[in-house]
Amino acid sequence: MATHEFRIMPEAPVPGKRYDKYEPENHNCVKIDDELISDIIKEMESVDFIWHSLSLKGMSFSYWGVTLIPPTCLGAFIARIKNKPDLKGLKVLMDKALTENKWVIHFGL
């Protein structure tokens, strides 16, 4: 099954840099089945995210690309997934990022 992957970014994104390149061997990600993302994507349409680089704002996930999730959006994200048992691992990651004031990166399909 296809998966989306999420991880806490060690450093905040920098202006002018694109984050499209994904090297799975260099990342410790939480993997979420595409079916579960499909279930929540509508709920995320009211949350401001950033796609690929800091200069491209978008609503919801970049389904086929990279989404940068700033610390200011983590509370809204967590609120939408907190009652979904299948997304517990993702919620734990988001809670940790919120506590540490860190960005999260989402690698789409």
C-alpha positions in Angstrom: 0.0 0.0 0.0 1.2 3.6 -0.7 2.2 5.6 2.3 2.7 9.2 3.3 5.6 9.9 5.6 6.0 12.5 8.3 9.0 13.5 10.4 10.2 16.3 12.7 12.6 18.5 10.9 15.9 18.9 12.7 16.2 22.5 11.5 13.6 25.0 10.5 13.2 25.5 6.7 15.3 28.3 5.1 14.1 30.7 2.5 15.0 29.8 -1.1 15.6 26.1 -0.4 13.3 23.5 -1.9 12.5 20.4 0.1 11.4 18.1 -2.7 14.3 15.7 -2.5 13.6 12.7 -0.3 16.2 10.2 0.8 14.4 7.6 2.9 17.7 6.2 4.3 18.4 9.5 5.9 15.0 9.9 7.6 13.2 8.3 10.5 9.6 8.8 9.5 6.2 7.9 10.7 4.5 6.1 7.8 0.7 6.5 7.3 -1.3 4.5 4.8 -2.7 6.6 2.0 -6.2 5.4 2.9 -5.9 7.1 6.3 -4.6 10.3 4.8 -7.5 10.2 2.3 -9.9 10.1 5.3 -8.5 13.3 6.8 -7.5 15.4 3.8 -10.8 17.2 3.7 -10.5 18.2 7.3 -7.1 19.7 6.6 -8.4 22.0 3.8 -8.8 24.8 6.4 -5.3 24.6 7.7 -2.5 26.7 6.1 0.5 24.7 5.1 3.6 25.4 3.0 4.4 23.3 -0.1 7.9 22.5 -1.2 9.5 25.7 -0.1 8.7 28.7 2.2 7.5 30.7 -0.8 4.6 28.5 -1.7 1.6 28.5 0.7 -1.1 25.9 0.3 -4.2 24.6 2.0 -4.1 21.0 3.2 -1.3 18.6 2.2 0.6 18.6 -1.0 -0.8 15.1 -1.8 1.9 14.2 -4.4 4.7 16.4 -3.0 6.2 17.8 0.1 4.3 19.7 2.8 6.1 21.8 5.4 4.0 22.1 8.6 5.0 25.1 10.8 4.8 24.9 14.6 1.9 27.4 14.4 -0.2 24.9 12.5 0.5 21.9 14.7 -2.3 22.5 17.2 -4.9 22.7 14.4 -3.5 19.5 12.9 -3.5 17.6 16.2 -7.1 18.7 16.9 -8.2 17.1 13.6 -6.5 13.7 14.3 -6.7 13.4 18.1 -9.7 11.1 18.1 -8.5 8.8 15.3 -6.9 5.7 16.8 -5.2 4.7 13.6 -3.3 7.9 13.6 -1.9 7.6 17.1 1.7 7.4 16.0 1.3 10.6 13.9 -0.3 12.4 16.9 2.6 11.4 19.1 5.0 12.9 16.5 2.9 16.1 16.2 2.7 16.5 20.0 6.5 16.1 20.3 7.0 18.7 17.5 4.6 21.1 19.2 6.4 20.7 22.5 9.8 21.3 20.9 8.5 24.1 18.7 9.7 22.2 15.6 8.5 22.0 12.0 7.2 18.8 10.5 7.7 17.6 7.0 5.2 15.5 5.1 6.4 13.4 2.1 3.4 12.7 -0.2 3.0 9.9 -2.7 
